[in-house]
Amino acid sequence: MKIDLDRYKLFENQKYTISKLPNQGLCNINYIAKTFSKSYLVREFRLPNIDRNFEFRVQKKAYLKGLAPKPIVLDLEQNIMITEFTKGEHSFTLKKTKLKQLANIIRKLHKIKISTKTHNHKKDFSLKDKKAQKILLKLKKYKKELTLNHHDLNPKNIFFGEKVKLIDWEFARLNDKYFDLATISVEFNLKRKDELYFLKLYFHRKKFDIHKLNLYKNLYKELYNVWYKNHQN
């Protein structure tokens, strides 16, 4: 599909170029659009059944908190979103400086207030997923600490630069804060000492529940396996 950028004021009476980015994700086709003075990210959506209006609203709130690139255009007719282009680097290992940055960013994210339904993990798994069902049963014993979760904090969705920016908000959900924390631990393969350092920074040295974290880590691994299998299919 050819994307028509001429319809937007951003590109009105301006020369611009648009090209695919060399590194693509699984959920979107990503382009960079350049005018004389600015660059923009153009995301063409690939996944159906995502509430893009909610995604746009969440990213706008995150932008106002300094956590995300500014969302500028949502065009459901062309199935795209245009945002500011983010510069930075992806890190696949986290030393103390970046752990501290990330802990502070996630604390800010989890303070964002937004009205939406709570994510139901039961819908993520079938009854045949016995391991996931056992984890969910154990999690029932814990009080839910609901916050807005990014829900997809893998290294490719986190840019480290002068500031940390989070991208790709399509899976943002209201969920227990431990889900995002578990995601970081799993995705960055944190050693125990780094995990404890990260948690102390996030909770400001208040008490935290390592057993609850471990359950969410196991749940995330099961969810990843299901999601990846379905995506490949």
C-alpha positions in Angstrom: 0.0 0.0 0.0 1.3 3.4 -0.9 1.0 5.8 2.0 -0.3 9.3 1.1 1.4 11.9 3.3 0.3 14.9 1.3 -3.1 14.9 3.1 -1.4 16.0 6.4 -0.4 19.6 7.3 2.9 18.3 8.5 3.9 17.7 4.9 1.9 20.5 3.2 3.9 22.5 0.7 7.1 20.6 1.6 9.3 18.2 -0.2 9.8 15.0 1.7 11.1 11.5 1.3 9.7 8.3 2.9 11.6 5.0 3.1 11.4 1.8 5.1 13.7 1.5 8.1 16.3 -1.2 7.7 15.3 -2.9 11.0 11.6 -3.9 11.2 9.6 -5.2 14.1 7.0 -7.9 14.1 3.9 -5.8 14.6 4.3 -2.8 12.3 6.0 -1.8 9.1 8.1 1.2 10.0 9.1 4.1 7.7 11.1 7.3 8.2 9.6 10.4 6.6 12.0 13.3 6.2 11.3 17.0 5.4 14.0 19.6 5.2 13.9 20.3 8.9 12.4 17.2 10.6 12.1 13.5 10.7 9.0 11.4 11.5 8.3 7.8 12.2 5.4 6.4 10.2 4.0 3.1 11.6 1.8 1.0 9.3 -0.1 -1.4 11.5 0.0 -5.1 10.8 -2.0 -6.5 13.8 -5.8 -6.5 13.7 -8.1 -6.0 16.7 -6.0 -3.4 18.5 -7.8 -0.3 19.9 -5.6 2.3 18.1 -7.5 5.3 19.5 -6.6 4.0 23.0 -3.0 3.5 22.0 -2.8 7.0 20.6 -4.3 8.4 23.9 -1.9 6.4 26.0 1.1 7.5 24.0 0.0 11.1 24.3 -0.2 10.9 28.1 3.2 9.2 28.1 4.7 11.9 25.9 3.4 14.6 28.2 5.3 12.8 31.0 8.5 12.7 28.9 8.3 8.9 28.4 7.5 8.6 24.7 7.8 10.3 21.3 5.1 12.8 20.5 2.1 11.1 18.6 1.0 13.5 15.9 -1.4 11.7 13.5 -3.6 8.7 13.8 -5.2 7.8 10.4 -7.3 4.6 10.6 -8.2 5.0 6.9 -4.6 4.5 6.0 -3.9 2.3 9.0 -1.0 4.4 10.2 0.3 6.5 13.1 2.9 9.3 12.7 5.1 10.2 15.6 8.2 12.2 16.2 11.3 10.2 15.2 13.3 9.0 18.2 17.0 8.9 18.3 18.9 6.7 20.7 20.2 3.2 21.0 18.9 -0.2 22.1 20.6 -2.0 24.9 20.4 -5.7 25.4 22.3 -5.6 28.7 21.7 -3.2 31.5 24.4 -1.8 33.8 23.6 0.2 36.9 23.2 3.6 35.2 20.7 2.3 32.7 18.9 0.2 35.4 18.5 3.4 37.3 17.2 5.3 34.3 14.7 2.5 33.5 13.5 2.1 37.1 12.7 5.9 37.2 10.9 5.8 33.8 8.7 2.8 34.7 7.8 4.4 38.0 6.6 7.5 36.1 4.7 5.3 33.6 3.0 3.4 36.4 1.7 6.7 37.9 -0.2 7.7 34.7 -3.9 7.6 35.3 -6.2 6.4 32.5 -9.6 4.7 32.4 -9.6 1.3 30.8 -10.5 -2.3 31.6 -8.1 -4.5 33.6 -6.2 -7.0 31.5 -7.5 -10.5 32.0 -4.6 -13.1 31.6 -7.1 -15.9 31.5 -7.9 -14.9 28.0 -4.2 -15.2 27.0 -4.2 -19.0 27.6 -6.3 -22.0 26.8 -7.2 -24.6 29.4 -4.6 -26.8 27.8 -1.9 -24.5 29.0 -1.5 -26.3 32.3 1.6 -24.5 33.4 0.1 -21.1 32.8 -3.1 -22.1 34.6 -1.1 -23.2 37.7 0.7 -19.8 37.7 -2.6 -17.9 37.5 -4.0 -20.0 40.3 -1.0 -19.1 42.5 -1.3 -15.4 41.6 -4.8 -15.3 42.9 -3.3 -15.3 46.4 -1.8 -11.9 45.8 -3.5 -8.5 45.9 -3.4 -6.9 42.5 -1.5 -3.6 42.4 -3.0 -2.1 39.2 -1.2 0.5 37.1 -0.9 1.4 33.5 1.6 -1.2 32.0 3.4 -0.8 28.7 3.1 -4.6 28.4 5.8 -5.0 25.8 9.1 -3.7 27.4 11.5 -5.7 25.2 14.8 -4.1 24.4 13.7 -3.0 20.9 10.9 -0.9 22.4 13.3 1.1 24.7 15.6 3.8 23.4 18.4 5.0 25.6 19.8 8.5 24.9 19.8 11.7 26.8 16.4 10.5 28.0 14.8 7.1 27.9 11.9 6.8 25.5 9.4 3.9 25.1 7.8 3.2 21.8 5.1 0.8 20.4 2.3 1.3 22.9 -0.3 -1.0 21.2 -0.3 -3.5 24.0 -0.6 -1.0 26.9 -3.0 -2.3 29.5 -4.1 -1.8 33.1 -2.4 -4.6 34.9 -0.4 -5.5 38.0 2.8 -3.4 38.2 4.8 -6.6 38.7 4.0 -7.6 35.1 6.2 -4.8 33.6 8.9 -5.4 36.2 8.9 -9.1 35.4 9.2 -8.3 31.7 12.3 -6.2 32.3 13.9 -9.0 34.4 13.2 -11.6 31.7 13.9 -9.6 28.6 17.3 -8.3 29.9 18.1 -11.6 31.6 18.9 -9.8 34.9 21.2 -11.5 37.4 19.8 -11.6 40.9 22.0 -8.8 42.2 20.9 -6.5 39.3 17.3 -7.5 39.7 17.4 -6.6 43.4 19.1 -3.3 42.6 16.5 -2.5 40.0 13.6 -3.3 42.4 15.1 -1.3 45.2 15.3 1.7 42.8 11.7 1.2 41.6 10.2 0.8 45.0 12.5 3.4 46.6 13.8 0.7 48.9 10.3 -0.1 50.2 9.4 -3.8 50.7 8.7 -5.8 47.5 7.6 -9.4 46.9 10.2 -11.4 45.1 7.9 -14.5 45.0 5.2 -12.5 43.2 7.8 -11.2 40.8 9.0 -14.8 40.0 5.4 -15.9 39.3 5.0 -13.0 36.9 8.3 -13.8 35.3 7.1 -17.4 34.7 3.8 -16.1 33.4 5.5 -13.7 31.0 7.6 -16.6 29.6 4.5 -18.7 29.0 2.7 -15.7 27.4 5.7 -15.0 25.1 5.7 -18.7 24.0 2.0 -18.5 23.1 2.2 -15.1 21.4 5.3 -16.1 19.4 3.7 -19.4 18.3 0.5 -17.7 17.2 2.4 -14.9 15.4 4.5 -17.5 13.5 1.3 -19.2 12.5 
